[in-house]
Amino acid sequence: MFFINEITKNDYQSWKIIFKEYLTFYNSELTDSIIKSSWDKIINKDEQIYCFGCYKSSEKNKELIGIMNFIFHKSTWSKKHVCYLEDLFIQEDYRLKGCASLLIKNLVKICKISNIEKIYWKTKSDNYQAQSLYNKFAIQTDFLEYEILL
């Protein structure tokens, strides 16, 4: 059985393992200092960065198997805040079992309650498995992303 809950301080080690798996999936690396800084922002209630986890539950314990990090921020295109879904990752053994759908549905519910204008995110153009899921919830826009690394 799976359930969604907000991440707590006690989840740090599990979150860190999953976040590093996520980085590996995208052939990316971050220093431990940046990873810890990201965690500190998630746990700090003064920040508008949040994380929900998908947990596998048994009679004796719960196990974190997926994470969703997201940010509420202002927009020049709306009077309301918007939500950027920055990271979504499910451990490989639990993919295609409904965990990512549960996380997205939970985020939609939270955003509606919080009067958020929209949720947006990006994925790699060759991540067809994720796109198959995302197409059930959202529309793909025509915008391309550009970056300047400083």
C-alpha positions as CSV (number, residue, x, y, z in Angstrom):
1,M,0.0,0.0,0.0
2,F,1.3,3.5,-0.9
3,F,0.5,6.8,0.7
4,I,1.6,10.4,0.3
5,N,2.9,12.6,3.1
6,E,4.9,15.7,3.6
7,I,8.6,15.0,4.2
8,T,9.8,15.4,7.7
9,K,13.3,15.9,9.2
10,N,13.4,12.2,10.0
11,D,13.3,11.4,6.2
12,Y,16.6,13.1,5.4
13,Q,18.7,9.9,4.8
14,S,16.0,8.3,2.6
15,W,15.3,11.5,0.8
16,K,19.1,12.0,0.1
17,I,19.4,8.4,-1.3
18,I,16.4,9.0,-3.7
19,F,17.6,12.5,-4.7
20,K,21.0,11.1,-5.6
21,E,19.3,8.3,-7.6
22,Y,17.4,11.0,-9.4
23,L,20.6,12.9,-10.2
24,T,22.2,9.7,-11.5
25,F,19.1,9.0,-13.7
26,Y,19.7,12.4,-15.4
27,N,23.5,11.9,-15.5
28,S,23.9,14.9,-13.1
29,E,26.0,15.5,-10.0
30,L,25.6,17.9,-7.1
31,T,28.0,18.3,-4.2
32,D,26.9,17.1,-0.8
33,S,26.9,20.7,0.3
34,I,24.3,21.7,-2.4
35,I,22.2,18.6,-1.6
36,K,22.2,19.5,2.1
37,S,21.4,23.1,1.2
38,S,18.4,21.9,-0.8
39,W,17.2,19.8,2.1
40,D,17.6,22.7,4.5
41,K,15.4,24.8,2.2
42,I,12.7,22.1,2.1
43,I,12.6,21.7,5.9
44,N,12.7,25.5,6.6
45,K,9.1,26.6,6.8
46,D,10.1,30.1,5.8
47,E,11.1,29.0,2.4
48,Q,8.5,28.2,-0.3
49,I,10.2,25.0,-1.3
50,Y,8.3,21.8,-0.3
51,C,8.6,18.1,-0.7
52,F,6.1,15.3,-0.5
53,G,7.1,11.7,-0.4
54,C,5.4,8.5,-1.6
55,Y,5.8,5.8,1.1
56,K,5.3,2.1,1.0
57,S,3.5,1.0,4.1
58,S,3.6,-2.3,6.0
59,E,2.3,-3.3,9.4
60,K,5.7,-2.6,11.0
61,N,7.1,0.4,9.2
62,K,7.0,2.9,6.3
63,E,9.6,3.3,3.5
64,L,10.1,6.3,1.4
65,I,10.1,5.3,-2.3
66,G,9.5,8.5,-4.2
67,I,9.9,12.2,-3.8
68,M,8.4,15.4,-5.3
69,N,10.1,18.7,-4.7
70,F,8.2,21.8,-5.7
71,I,8.3,25.6,-5.4
72,F,5.5,28.2,-5.1
73,H,6.5,31.5,-6.6
74,K,5.1,34.8,-7.9
75,S,4.5,35.3,-11.6
76,T,4.3,38.3,-13.8
77,W,1.6,36.6,-15.8
78,S,-0.8,36.1,-12.9
79,K,-2.0,37.7,-9.7
80,K,-1.8,34.3,-8.1
81,H,1.3,32.3,-7.3
82,V,2.3,29.4,-9.5
83,C,3.9,26.1,-8.7
84,Y,7.1,24.7,-10.3
85,L,7.4,21.0,-9.9
86,E,11.2,20.8,-9.8
87,D,11.9,17.2,-9.1
88,L,9.8,14.0,-9.3
89,F,11.4,10.6,-8.9
90,I,10.2,7.1,-8.0
91,Q,12.7,4.4,-7.2
92,E,12.9,1.9,-10.1
93,D,11.3,-1.1,-8.3
94,Y,8.1,1.0,-7.7
95,R,7.7,2.7,-11.1
96,L,4.4,2.1,-13.0
97,K,2.7,1.2,-9.8
98,G,0.8,4.5,-9.4
99,C,3.2,6.3,-7.0
100,A,4.0,9.2,-9.4
101,S,0.3,9.6,-10.1
102,L,-0.5,9.8,-6.4
103,L,2.2,12.5,-5.9
104,I,0.8,14.5,-8.9
105,K,-2.8,14.2,-7.7
106,N,-1.7,15.3,-4.2
107,L,0.1,18.3,-5.6
108,V,-3.0,19.3,-7.7
109,K,-5.1,19.1,-4.5
110,I,-2.7,21.2,-2.5
111,C,-2.4,23.8,-5.3
112,K,-6.2,24.1,-5.5
113,I,-6.5,24.6,-1.8
114,S,-3.6,27.1,-1.9
115,N,-5.2,29.1,-4.8
116,I,-2.3,28.4,-7.1
117,E,-2.8,29.5,-10.7
118,K,-1.0,26.6,-12.4
119,I,1.6,23.8,-12.0
120,Y,4.4,23.5,-14.5
121,W,7.5,21.3,-15.0
122,K,9.9,20.0,-17.5
123,T,11.3,16.7,-18.5
124,K,13.9,15.4,-20.9
125,S,12.7,15.0,-24.4
126,D,13.6,11.3,-24.4
127,N,11.9,10.4,-21.1
128,Y,8.9,8.8,-22.8
129,Q,7.8,6.9,-19.7
130,A,7.4,10.1,-17.7
131,Q,5.8,11.9,-20.7
132,S,3.2,9.1,-20.9
133,L,2.2,9.9,-17.3
134,Y,2.4,13.6,-17.7
135,N,0.1,13.6,-20.7
136,K,-2.6,12.2,-18.5
137,F,-2.5,15.3,-16.3
138,A,-1.2,18.2,-18.3
139,I,-0.7,19.7,-21.8
140,Q,2.7,19.9,-23.4
141,T,3.5,23.5,-24.3
142,D,5.4,24.8,-27.3
143,F,8.0,26.5,-25.2
144,L,11.7,25.5,-25.3
145,E,14.0,26.0,-22.3
146,Y,17.2,28.0,-22.4
147,E,19.9,28.3,-19.7
148,I,22.9,30.5,-19.1
149,L,25.2,28.9,-16.6
150,L,27.0,31.5,-14.5
